[in-house]
Amino acid sequence: MSPENLKKLNKLRKRLDILDDSFIKLIKKRTSLVKQVLLLKKNKNEIIDKKRIKTILNQIRKKSIKNKIDPKITHRIWKNMIWSYIDFEKRKFKKK
């Protein structure tokens, strides 16, 4: 890689690092909301709502297309996030 391209790469990576910091803050806020939602659930079987998951993924697909983002990327990100939070809720539910 040329020195000029290496410099550009490093600048872009710094911008990505700043964006990642923003994601961390958003994940913290989302986790706080998920904890509040979990407090409303009385039974463990309320944790997985397949209809809601399908609705969310469909909305993300539409928003992705509208914003010219590859829907496969956002689908994978949201699906993983949803299932990660389902796992989180299951672990926290036991401790209620």
Distance bins in CASP14 RR format, pairs under 12 A and 6 or more apart:
PFRMAT RR
TARGET T0000
AUTHOR 0000-0000-0000
RMODE 2
METHOD distances of the structure
MODEL  1
1 7 0 0 0 0 1 0 0 0 0 0 0
1 8 0 0 0 0 1 0 0 0 0 0 0
1 9 1 0 0 1 0 0 0 0 0 0 0
1 10 0 0 0 0 0 1 0 0 0 0 0
2 8 0 0 0 0 1 0 0 0 0 0 0
2 9 0 0 0 0 0 1 0 0 0 0 0
3 9 0 0 0 0 0 1 0 0 0 0 0
3 10 0 0 0 0 0 1 0 0 0 0 0
4 10 0 0 0 0 0 1 0 0 0 0 0
4 11 0 0 0 0 0 1 0 0 0 0 0
5 11 0 0 0 0 0 1 0 0 0 0 0
5 12 0 0 0 0 0 1 0 0 0 0 0
6 12 0 0 0 0 0 1 0 0 0 0 0
6 13 0 0 0 0 0 1 0 0 0 0 0
7 13 0 0 0 0 0 1 0 0 0 0 0
7 14 0 0 0 0 0 1 0 0 0 0 0
8 14 0 0 0 0 0 1 0 0 0 0 0
8 15 0 0 0 0 0 1 0 0 0 0 0
9 15 0 0 0 0 0 1 0 0 0 0 0
9 16 0 0 0 0 0 1 0 0 0 0 0
10 16 0 0 0 0 0 1 0 0 0 0 0
10 17 0 0 0 0 0 1 0 0 0 0 0
11 17 0 0 0 0 0 1 0 0 0 0 0
11 18 0 0 0 0 0 1 0 0 0 0 0
12 18 0 0 0 0 0 1 0 0 0 0 0
12 19 0 0 0 0 0 1 0 0 0 0 0
13 19 0 0 0 0 0 1 0 0 0 0 0
13 20 0 0 0 0 0 1 0 0 0 0 0
14 20 0 0 0 0 0 1 0 0 0 0 0
14 21 0 0 0 0 0 1 0 0 0 0 0
15 21 0 0 0 0 0 1 0 0 0 0 0
15 22 0 0 0 0 0 1 0 0 0 0 0
16 22 0 0 0 0 0 1 0 0 0 0 0
16 23 0 0 0 0 0 1 0 0 0 0 0
17 23 0 0 0 0 0 1 0 0 0 0 0
17 24 0 0 0 0 0 1 0 0 0 0 0
18 24 0 0 0 0 0 1 0 0 0 0 0
18 25 0 0 0 0 0 1 0 0 0 0 0
19 25 0 0 0 0 0 1 0 0 0 0 0
19 26 0 0 0 0 0 1 0 0 0 0 0
20 26 0 0 0 0 0 1 0 0 0 0 0
20 27 0 0 0 0 0 1 0 0 0 0 0
21 27 0 0 0 0 0 1 0 0 0 0 0
21 28 0 0 0 0 0 1 0 0 0 0 0
22 28 0 0 0 0 0 1 0 0 0 0 0
22 29 0 0 0 0 0 1 0 0 0 0 0
23 29 0 0 0 0 0 1 0 0 0 0 0
23 30 0 0 0 0 0 1 0 0 0 0 0
23 77 0 0 0 0 0 1 0 0 0 0 0
23 81 0 0 0 0 0 1 0 0 0 0 0
24 30 0 0 0 0 0 1 0 0 0 0 0
24 31 0 0 0 0 0 1 0 0 0 0 0
25 31 0 0 0 0 0 1 0 0 0 0 0
25 32 0 0 0 0 0 1 0 0 0 0 0
26 32 0 0 0 0 0 1 0 0 0 0 0
26 33 0 0 0 0 0 1 0 0 0 0 0
26 81 0 0 0 0 0 1 0 0 0 0 0
27 33 0 0 0 0 0 1 0 0 0 0 0
27 34 0 0 0 0 0 1 0 0 0 0 0
27 77 0 0 0 0 0 1 0 0 0 0 0
27 81 0 0 0 0 1 0 0 0 0 0 0
27 84 0 0 0 0 1 0 0 0 0 0 0
27 85 0 0 0 0 1 0 0 0 0 0 0
27 88 0 0 0 0 0 1 0 0 0 0 0
28 34 0 0 0 0 0 1 0 0 0 0 0
28 35 0 0 0 0 0 1 0 0 0 0 0
29 35 0 0 0 0 0 1 0 0 0 0 0
29 36 0 0 0 0 0 1 0 0 0 0 0
30 36 0 0 0 0 0 1 0 0 0 0 0
30 37 0 0 0 0 0 1 0 0 0 0 0
30 78 0 0 0 0 0 1 0 0 0 0 0
30 81 0 0 0 0 1 0 0 0 0 0 0
30 82 0 0 0 0 0 1 0 0 0 0 0
30 84 0 0 0 0 0 1 0 0 0 0 0
30 85 1 0 0 1 0 0 0 0 0 0 0
30 88 0 0 0 0 0 1 0 0 0 0 0
31 37 0 0 0 0 0 1 0 0 0 0 0
31 38 0 0 0 0 0 1 0 0 0 0 0
31 81 0 0 0 0 0 1 0 0 0 0 0
31 84 0 0 0 0 0 1 0 0 0 0 0
31 85 1 0 0 1 0 0 0 0 0 0 0
31 88 1 0 0 1 0 0 0 0 0 0 0
31 89 0 0 0 0 0 1 0 0 0 0 0
31 92 0 0 0 0 0 1 0 0 0 0 0
32 38 0 0 0 0 0 1 0 0 0 0 0
32 39 0 0 0 0 0 1 0 0 0 0 0
32 85 0 0 0 0 0 1 0 0 0 0 0
32 88 0 0 0 0 0 1 0 0 0 0 0
33 39 0 0 0 0 0 1 0 0 0 0 0
33 40 0 0 0 0 0 1 0 0 0 0 0
33 85 0 0 0 0 1 0 0 0 0 0 0
33 88 0 0 0 0 0 1 0 0 0 0 0
33 89 0 0 0 0 0 1 0 0 0 0 0
34 40 0 0 0 0 0 1 0 0 0 0 0
34 41 0 0 0 0 0 1 0 0 0 0 0
34 47 0 0 0 0 0 1 0 0 0 0 0
34 81 0 0 0 0 0 1 0 0 0 0 0
34 82 0 0 0 0 0 1 0 0 0 0 0
34 84 0 0 0 0 0 1 0 0 0 0 0
34 85 1 0 1 0 0 0 0 0 0 0 0
34 86 0 0 0 0 1 0 0 0 0 0 0
34 87 0 0 0 0 0 1 0 0 0 0 0
34 88 1 0 0 1 0 0 0 0 0 0 0
34 89 1 0 0 1 0 0 0 0 0 0 0
34 90 0 0 0 0 0 1 0 0 0 0 0
34 91 0 0 0 0 0 1 0 0 0 0 0
34 92 0 0 0 0 1 0 0 0 0 0 0
34 93 0 0 0 0 0 1 0 0 0 0 0
35 41 0 0 0 0 0 1 0 0 0 0 0
35 85 0 0 0 0 0 1 0 0 0 0 0
35 88 0 0 0 0 1 0 0 0 0 0 0
35 89 0 0 0 0 1 0 0 0 0 0 0
35 91 0 0 0 0 0 1 0 0 0 0 0
35 92 1 0 0 1 0 0 0 0 0 0 0
35 93 0 0 0 0 0 1 0 0 0 0 0
35 95 0 0 0 0 0 1 0 0 0 0 0
35 96 0 0 0 0 0 1 0 0 0 0 0
36 89 0 0 0 0 0 1 0 0 0 0 0
36 92 0 0 0 0 0 1 0 0 0 0 0
37 46 0 0 0 0 1 0 0 0 0 0 0
37 47 0 0 0 0 1 0 0 0 0 0 0
37 49 0 0 0 0 0 1 0 0 0 0 0
37 52 0 0 0 0 0 1 0 0 0 0 0
37 85 0 0 0 0 1 0 0 0 0 0 0
37 86 0 0 0 0 0 1 0 0 0 0 0
37 88 0 0 0 0 0 1 0 0 0 0 0
37 89 1 0 0 1 0 0 0 0 0 0 0
37 92 0 0 0 0 0 1 0 0 0 0 0
37 93 0 0 0 0 0 1 0 0 0 0 0
38 44 0 0 0 0 0 1 0 0 0 0 0
38 46 0 0 0 0 1 0 0 0 0 0 0
38 47 1 0 0 1 0 0 0 0 0 0 0
38 85 0 0 0 0 1 0 0 0 0 0 0
38 86 0 0 0 0 0 1 0 0 0 0 0
38 88 0 0 0 0 1 0 0 0 0 0 0
38 89 1 0 1 0 0 0 0 0 0 0 0
38 90 0 0 0 0 1 0 0 0 0 0 0
38 91 0 0 0 0 0 1 0 0 0 0 0
38 92 1 0 1 0 0 0 0 0 0 0 0
38 93 1 0 0 1 0 0 0 0 0 0 0
38 94 0 0 0 0 0 1 0 0 0 0 0
38 95 0 0 0 0 0 1 0 0 0 0 0
38 96 1 0 0 1 0 0 0 0 0 0 0
39 46 0 0 0 0 0 1 0 0 0 0 0
39 89 0 0 0 0 0 1 0 0 0 0 0
39 92 0 0 0 0 1 0 0 0 0 0 0
39 93 0 0 0 0 0 1 0 0 0 0 0
39 96 1 0 0 1 0 0 0 0 0 0 0
40 46 0 0 0 0 1 0 0 0 0 0 0
40 47 0 0 0 0 0 1 0 0 0 0 0
40 89 0 0 0 0 0 1 0 0 0 0 0
40 93 0 0 0 0 0 1 0 0 0 0 0
40 96 0 0 0 0 0 1 0 0 0 0 0
41 47 1 0 0 1 0 0 0 0 0 0 0
41 48 0 0 0 0 0 1 0 0 0 0 0
41 49 0 0 0 0 1 0 0 0 0 0 0
41 86 0 0 0 0 0 1 0 0 0 0 0
41 89 1 0 0 1 0 0 0 0 0 0 0
41 90 0 0 0 0 0 1 0 0 0 0 0
41 92 0 0 0 0 0 1 0 0 0 0 0
41 93 1 0 0 1 0 0 0 0 0 0 0
41 96 0 0 0 0 1 0 0 0 0 0 0
42 93 0 0 0 0 1 0 0 0 0 0 0
42 96 0 0 0 0 1 0 0 0 0 0 0
43 89 0 0 0 0 0 1 0 0 0 0 0
43 93 0 0 0 0 1 0 0 0 0 0 0
43 96 0 0 0 0 0 1 0 0 0 0 0
44 86 0 0 0 0 0 1 0 0 0 0 0
44 89 0 0 0 0 1 0 0 0 0 0 0
44 90 1 0 0 1 0 0 0 0 0 0 0
44 91 0 0 0 0 0 1 0 0 0 0 0
44 92 0 0 0 0 0 1 0 0 0 0 0
44 93 1 0 1 0 0 0 0 0 0 0 0
44 94 0 0 0 0 1 0 0 0 0 0 0
44 96 0 0 0 0 1 0 0 0 0 0 0
45 86 0 0 0 0 0 1 0 0 0 0 0
45 89 0 0 0 0 0 1 0 0 0 0 0
45 90 0 0 0 0 0 1 0 0 0 0 0
45 93 0 0 0 0 0 1 0 0 0 0 0
46 52 0 0 0 0 0 1 0 0 0 0 0
46 86 0 0 0 0 0 1 0 0 0 0 0
46 89 0 0 0 0 1 0 0 0 0 0 0
46 90 0 0 0 0 0 1 0 0 0 0 0
46 93 0 0 0 0 1 0 0 0 0 0 0
47 53 0 0 0 0 0 1 0 0 0 0 0
47 82 0 0 0 0 0 1 0 0 0 0 0
47 83 0 0 0 0 0 1 0 0 0 0 0
47 85 0 0 0 0 1 0 0 0 0 0 0
47 86 1 0 1 0 0 0 0 0 0 0 0
47 87 0 0 0 0 1 0 0 0 0 0 0
47 88 0 0 0 0 1 0 0 0 0 0 0
47 89 1 0 1 0 0 0 0 0 0 0 0
47 90 1 0 1 0 0 0 0 0 0 0 0
47 91 0 0 0 0 0 1 0 0 0 0 0
47 92 0 0 0 0 1 0 0 0 0 0 0
47 93 1 0 0 1 0 0 0 0 0 0 0
47 94 0 0 0 0 0 1 0 0 0 0 0
47 96 0 0 0 0 0 1 0 0 0 0 0
48 54 0 0 0 0 0 1 0 0 0 0 0
48 82 0 0 0 0 1 0 0 0 0 0 0
48 83 0 0 0 0 1 0 0 0 0 0 0
48 85 0 0 0 0 0 1 0 0 0 0 0
48 86 1 0 1 0 0 0 0 0 0 0 0
48 87 0 0 0 0 0 1 0 0 0 0 0
48 89 0 0 0 0 1 0 0 0 0 0 0
48 90 0 0 0 0 1 0 0 0 0 0 0
48 93 0 0 0 0 0 1 0 0 0 0 0
49 55 0 0 0 0 1 0 0 0 0 0 0
49 56 0 0 0 0 1 0 0 0 0 0 0
49 82 0 0 0 0 1 0 0 0 0 0 0
49 85 0 0 0 0 0 1 0 0 0 0 0
49 86 0 0 0 0 1 0 0 0 0 0 0
49 89 0 0 0 0 0 1 0 0 0 0 0
50 56 0 0 0 0 0 1 0 0 0 0 0
50 57 0 0 0 0 0 1 0 0 0 0 0
50 82 0 0 0 0 0 1 0 0 0 0 0
50 83 0 0 0 0 0 1 0 0 0 0 0
50 86 0 0 0 0 0 1 0 0 0 0 0
51 57 0 0 0 0 0 1 0 0 0 0 0
51 58 0 0 0 0 0 1 0 0 0 0 0
52 58 0 0 0 0 0 1 0 0 0 0 0
52 59 0 0 0 0 0 1 0 0 0 0 0
52 82 0 0 0 0 1 0 0 0 0 0 0
52 85 0 0 0 0 0 1 0 0 0 0 0
52 86 0 0 0 0 0 1 0 0 0 0 0
53 59 0 0 0 0 0 1 0 0 0 0 0
53 60 0 0 0 0 0 1 0 0 0 0 0
53 75 0 0 0 0 0 1 0 0 0 0 0
53 78 0 0 0 0 1 0 0 0 0 0 0
53 79 0 0 0 0 1 0 0 0 0 0 0
53 81 0 0 0 0 0 1 0 0 0 0 0
53 82 1 0 1 0 0 0 0 0 0 0 0
53 83 0 0 0 0 1 0 0 0 0 0 0
53 85 0 0 0 0 0 1 0 0 0 0 0
53 86 0 0 0 0 1 0 0 0 0 0 0
54 60 0 0 0 0 0 1 0 0 0 0 0
54 61 0 0 0 0 0 1 0 0 0 0 0
54 75 0 0 0 0 0 1 0 0 0 0 0
54 78 0 0 0 0 0 1 0 0 0 0 0
54 79 0 0 0 0 0 1 0 0 0 0 0
54 82 0 0 0 0 0 1 0 0 0 0 0
55 61 0 0 0 0 0 1 0 0 0 0 0
55 62 0 0 0 0 0 1 0 0 0 0 0
55 78 0 0 0 0 0 1 0 0 0 0 0
55 82 0 0 0 0 0 1 0 0 0 0 0
56 62 0 0 0 0 0 1 0 0 0 0 0
56 63 0 0 0 0 0 1 0 0 0 0 0
56 74 0 0 0 0 0 1 0 0 0 0 0
56 75 0 0 0 0 0 1 0 0 0 0 0
56 77 0 0 0 0 0 1 0 0 0 0 0
56 78 1 0 0 1 0 0 0 0 0 0 0
56 79 0 0 0 0 1 0 0 0 0 0 0
56 81 0 0 0 0 1 0 0 0 0 0 0
56 82 1 0 0 1 0 0 0 0 0 0 0
56 83 0 0 0 0 0 1 0 0 0 0 0
56 85 0 0 0 0 0 1 0 0 0 0 0
57 63 0 0 0 0 0 1 0 0 0 0 0
57 64 0 0 0 0 0 1 0 0 0 0 0
57 71 0 0 0 0 1 0 0 0 0 0 0
57 72 0 0 0 0 0 1 0 0 0 0 0
57 74 0 0 0 0 1 0 0 0 0 0 0
57 75 1 0 0 1 0 0 0 0 0 0 0
57 76 0 0 0 0 0 1 0 0 0 0 0
57 77 0 0 0 0 0 1 0 0 0 0 0
57 78 1 0 0 1 0 0 0 0 0 0 0
57 79 1 0 0 1 0 0 0 0 0 0 0
57 80 0 0 0 0 0 1 0 0 0 0 0
57 81 0 0 0 0 0 1 0 0 0 0 0
57 82 1 0 0 1 0 0 0 0 0 0 0
57 83 0 0 0 0 0 1 0 0 0 0 0
58 64 0 0 0 0 0 1 0 0 0 0 0
58 65 0 0 0 0 0 1 0 0 0 0 0
58 71 0 0 0 0 0 1 0 0 0 0 0
58 74 0 0 0 0 0 1 0 0 0 0 0
58 75 0 0 0 0 1 0 0 0 0 0 0
58 78 0 0 0 0 0 1 0 0 0 0 0
58 79 0 0 0 0 0 1 0 0 0 0 0
59 65 0 0 0 0 0 1 0 0 0 0 0
59 66 0 0 0 0 0 1 0 0 0 0 0
59 71 0 0 0 0 0 1 0 0 0 0 0
59 74 0 0 0 0 0 1 0 0 0 0 0
59 75 0 0 0 0 0 1 0 0 0 0 0
59 78 0 0 0 0 1 0 0 0 0 0 0
60 66 0 0 0 0 0 1 0 0 0 0 0
60 67 0 0 0 0 0 1 0 0 0 0 0
60 69 0 0 0 0 1 0 0 0 0 0 0
60 70 0 0 0 0 0 1 0 0 0 0 0
60 71 1 0 0 1 0 0 0 0 0 0 0
60 72 0 0 0 0 0 1 0 0 0 0 0
60 73 0 0 0 0 0 1 0 0 0 0 0
60 74 1 0 1 0 0 0 0 0 0 0 0
60 75 1 0 0 1 0 0 0 0 0 0 0
60 76 0 0 0 0 0 1 0 0 0 0 0
60 77 0 0 0 0 1 0 0 0 0 0 0
60 78 1 0 1 0 0 0 0 0 0 0 0
60 79 0 0 0 0 1 0 0 0 0 0 0
60 80 0 0 0 0 0 1 0 0 0 0 0
60 81 0 0 0 0 1 0 0 0 0 0 0
60 82 0 0 0 0 1 0 0 0 0 0 0
61 67 0 0 0 0 0 1 0 0 0 0 0
61 69 0 0 0 0 1 0 0 0 0 0 0
61 70 0 0 0 0 0 1 0 0 0 0 0
61 71 1 0 1 0 0 0 0 0 0 0 0
61 72 0 0 0 0 1 0 0 0 0 0 0
61 73 0 0 0 0 0 1 0 0 0 0 0
61 74 1 0 0 1 0 0 0 0 0 0 0
61 75 1 0 0 1 0 0 0 0 0 0 0
61 76 0 0 0 0 0 1 0 0 0 0 0
61 77 0 0 0 0 0 1 0 0 0 0 0
61 78 0 0 0 0 1 0 0 0 0 0 0
61 79 0 0 0 0 0 1 0 0 0 0 0
62 69 0 0 0 0 0 1 0 0 0 0 0
62 71 0 0 0 0 1 0 0 0 0 0 0
62 74 0 0 0 0 0 1 0 0 0 0 0
62 75 0 0 0 0 0 1 0 0 0 0 0
63 69 0 0 0 0 1 0 0 0 0 0 0
63 71 0 0 0 0 1 0 0 0 0 0 0
63 74 1 0 0 1 0 0 0 0 0 0 0
63 75 0 0 0 0 0 1 0 0 0 0 0
63 78 0 0 0 0 0 1 0 0 0 0 0
64 70 1 0 0 1 0 0 0 0 0 0 0
64 71 1 0 1 0 0 0 0 0 0 0 0
64 72 0 0 0 0 1 0 0 0 0 0 0
64 73 1 0 0 1 0 0 0 0 0 0 0
64 74 1 0 1 0 0 0 0 0 0 0 0
64 75 1 0 0 1 0 0 0 0 0 0 0
64 76 0 0 0 0 0 1 0 0 0 0 0
64 77 0 0 0 0 1 0 0 0 0 0 0
64 78 0 0 0 0 1 0 0 0 0 0 0
65 71 1 0 1 0 0 0 0 0 0 0 0
65 72 0 0 0 0 0 1 0 0 0 0 0
65 73 0 0 0 0 0 1 0 0 0 0 0
65 74 0 0 0 0 1 0 0 0 0 0 0
65 75 0 0 0 0 0 1 0 0 0 0 0
66 74 0 0 0 0 0 1 0 0 0 0 0
67 73 0 0 0 0 0 1 0 0 0 0 0
67 74 0 0 0 0 1 0 0 0 0 0 0
68 74 0 0 0 0 0 1 0 0 0 0 0
69 75 0 0 0 0 0 1 0 0 0 0 0
69 76 0 0 0 0 0 1 0 0 0 0 0
69 77 0 0 0 0 0 1 0 0 0 0 0
69 78 0 0 0 0 0 1 0 0 0 0 0
70 76 0 0 0 0 1 0 0 0 0 0 0
70 77 0 0 0 0 0 1 0 0 0 0 0
71 77 0 0 0 0 0 1 0 0 0 0 0
71 78 0 0 0 0 0 1 0 0 0 0 0
71 79 0 0 0 0 0 1 0 0 0 0 0
72 78 0 0 0 0 0 1 0 0 0 0 0
72 79 0 0 0 0 0 1 0 0 0 0 0
73 79 0 0 0 0 0 1 0 0 0 0 0
73 80 0 0 0 0 0 1 0 0 0 0 0
74 80 0 0 0 0 0 1 0 0 0 0 0
74 81 0 0 0 0 0 1 0 0 0 0 0
75 81 0 0 0 0 0 1 0 0 0 0 0
75 82 0 0 0 0 0 1 0 0 0 0 0
76 82 0 0 0 0 0 1 0 0 0 0 0
76 83 0 0 0 0 0 1 0 0 0 0 0
77 83 0 0 0 0 0 1 0 0 0 0 0
77 84 0 0 0 0 0 1 0 0 0 0 0
78 84 0 0 0 0 0 1 0 0 0 0 0
78 85 0 0 0 0 0 1 0 0 0 0 0
79 85 0 0 0 0 0 1 0 0 0 0 0
79 86 0 0 0 0 0 1 0 0 0 0 0
80 86 0 0 0 0 0 1 0 0 0 0 0
80 87 0 0 0 0 0 1 0 0 0 0 0
81 87 0 0 0 0 0 1 0 0 0 0 0
81 88 0 0 0 0 0 1 0 0 0 0 0
82 88 0 0 0 0 0 1 0 0 0 0 0
82 89 0 0 0 0 0 1 0 0 0 0 0
83 89 0 0 0 0 0 1 0 0 0 0 0
83 90 0 0 0 0 0 1 0 0 0 0 0
84 90 0 0 0 0 0 1 0 0 0 0 0
84 91 0 0 0 0 0 1 0 0 0 0 0
85 91 0 0 0 0 0 1 0 0 0 0 0
85 92 0 0 0 0 0 1 0 0 0 0 0
85 93 0 0 0 0 0 1 0 0 0 0 0
86 92 0 0 0 0 0 1 0 0 0 0 0
86 93 0 0 0 0 0 1 0 0 0 0 0
87 93 0 0 0 0 0 1 0 0 0 0 0
87 94 0 0 0 0 0 1 0 0 0 0 0
88 94 0 0 0 0 0 1 0 0 0 0 0
88 95 0 0 0 0 0 1 0 0 0 0 0
89 95 0 0 0 0 0 1 0 0 0 0 0
89 96 0 0 0 0 0 1 0 0 0 0 0
90 96 0 0 0 0 0 1 0 0 0 0 0
END
